[in-house]
Structures are given as structure tokens and as C-alpha cells.
Amino acid sequence: MLSKAGIAPKFYGRFLNGRIEEFYSDSRPIKFSEMGASAPQCLSPDVRSGGYAWGIATSMAGLHSLSVPSGVCGTDRGDPPQILRQMAEWHGLAEGVDLAAFNEGQTDPTKKLRTSNIQDEWVWLRDTVLFPPPGPRNPNVGVKFSRDNVFTHLDCQSLNIMTSPLWGSDEIRLIDFEYAGFNPRGLDIANTWLEHCDMNNLRPDYAGSFPSVGQQRFFLRRYCQECKVEEDLLNTNHFLEDLRRECLKFTLLSHLNWALWSIIQHDNSEIKFDFLEYAAIRMQGYHEQKIGLNYDGVIE
């Protein structure tokens, strides 16, 4: 379906345990440091050089705007977000992983992992911040837009973003859609912003590499333009600012999601990677950003 839509590599066929896809010749994944907009670029949403933020925002908006046939991914746009079911399933799997040896070796108490603590944080985040029960006040337009259930990539990190000298200077193409599904658009955006922080090399600089307020606004304006949000709405400060603040809240869910995923991978993956260290780093990021988040305001 994604291949026919021109979003994923061309699909040629499948066999018992795999599929054959188009190979992007003369291409490479971008670097984590190339994901953001440069300082001059942030000054205008119409300046397209200096990083791949323009291309990422454009491609993400195209994916989110896609009309996906019913049943393609097991859930539909009108169903509850896929992340709700995924977090429940992943917590159940993570509970069976023995973390004692890892925790005994940690001198930093903030790096000790407990699935019960992750679950407690998730329940608080789900019920209080991101998916609260309907109240007397309806959320504003920016918040509602952030929470819209759309077709998300949910792993839009540098290694899954390809560039090539054969394409436009800021054109990118997304690969690896195994975590795609219907989720709040704000979660996909937040997840991508966190990938500016060198997650893959286990050395995230959350304070220094997370997109600045200017970079966030640049990304969102380009994203909304591609989503055909009315210009009058974009020109009101409240819409973009409310959207930006709501996306920042979803960074907390991204951290919890990938912490659980990494704990599970520790027991199941044959890839040589320090999955428990990655989970601990994500939980450190979660607590850092939770402290800095004003739930009627913004992480700054």
C-alpha cells in the first residue's frame, strides 16, 4: 500500500520469510545532527537549506495525510490509538525480563530499571496528561490537532531517513515501516524530535541536541503547510504554540515506549547492542523532561 502511494520503496514481491523491495542507489541514511533546521533556516518557513527538517516535516505530513484502506494494519483511524494496546502488550512482555544483574551494576540510581515504575509512569501519563477522560472543557484546536489519530511511522530516526545526490537537495525518503500504525500525530513528531539527540550511539545530549523552540516552530509550520492547515489558523500564535506544547508532552510517551521495547529486545534480539543501557538512557530522558514540563506550559 505504501509502495503504491509512492511513500515506501517499490515493492516487488514476497517469499516465505521476507520481501523484495527497491534499493535506493547512491543513497545514505542522514546523520542525527542533520535532522534539524539550521539557525538561519528557522527564521523563515520558506528557507529550505541547512539540514533536513523541511524534508522530514514534508514527508511526515504526507504519511499522516494518507488515506489508508480499512484493515491494512489491523486498526483503523477511528479506533483507539495503537500505542495504547502496544504499551499494554509490551509491559506484559517486559515484566518477564530479569533486570537484577543490570541493576546491581549501576552506581547511578537513576539508571536502574523497574518495569513496575515504568507502568506507574505510563498510567499517570495516559490518564492525566495525554488521554484524560472528557471534561467540561473541550481542548483547543492545536491540542485536538496534535491528538488526531493518523497513520504514523513511529520510528522516524536518522537511520530510517535516506538522502541521495540524485534527489533534491533537501528531499528525503523514509524506510522501515514496521512500527507504523494509527496513533496521535503529536507522538510521531515528538518521537522524531527526540531522535535529534544521538539515541543510536547511546550518548543523547537532551539539553544540547533537542530541537530549539525556533526549530520546533519551523518544523511544525512546514508540517502544517503540507497538511493544508488554513493559513489564517497558522498565522494565529495560539494554534502553533498549543500544538508545539502538546507535542512536547508526547516526548514522555516516546521515552516510555522505547524503554519497554528495549527491555524486551534484551531477551529476544540477536543484534549486538546494549539494549538495557538504551532503556536506562530513555528513562533518564523521561525523568529529565518530566521535571522540565509544565503541564499547562512547555519544556524549555
Secondary structure as GFF3:
##gff-version 3
##sequence-region A 1 300
A	DSSP	beta_strand	11	15	.	.	.	ID=ss1
A	DSSP	beta_strand	18	21	.	.	.	ID=ss2
A	DSSP	beta_strand	28	29	.	.	.	ID=ss3
A	DSSP	three_ten_helix	32	34	.	.	.	ID=ss4
A	DSSP	alpha_helix	39	42	.	.	.	ID=ss5
A	DSSP	alpha_helix	53	64	.	.	.	ID=ss6
A	DSSP	alpha_helix	82	94	.	.	.	ID=ss7
A	DSSP	alpha_helix	100	104	.	.	.	ID=ss8
A	DSSP	three_ten_helix	109	111	.	.	.	ID=ss9
A	DSSP	alpha_helix	115	124	.	.	.	ID=ss10
A	DSSP	pi_helix	125	130	.	.	.	ID=ss11
A	DSSP	alpha_helix	141	147	.	.	.	ID=ss12
A	DSSP	beta_strand	149	152	.	.	.	ID=ss13
A	DSSP	three_ten_helix	158	160	.	.	.	ID=ss14
A	DSSP	beta_strand	161	163	.	.	.	ID=ss15
A	DSSP	beta_strand	173	174	.	.	.	ID=ss16
A	DSSP	beta_strand	181	184	.	.	.	ID=ss17
A	DSSP	alpha_helix	185	194	.	.	.	ID=ss18
A	DSSP	three_ten_helix	195	197	.	.	.	ID=ss19
A	DSSP	alpha_helix	206	209	.	.	.	ID=ss20
A	DSSP	alpha_helix	213	226	.	.	.	ID=ss21
A	DSSP	alpha_helix	231	234	.	.	.	ID=ss22
A	DSSP	alpha_helix	237	268	.	.	.	ID=ss23
A	DSSP	alpha_helix	275	291	.	.	.	ID=ss24
###
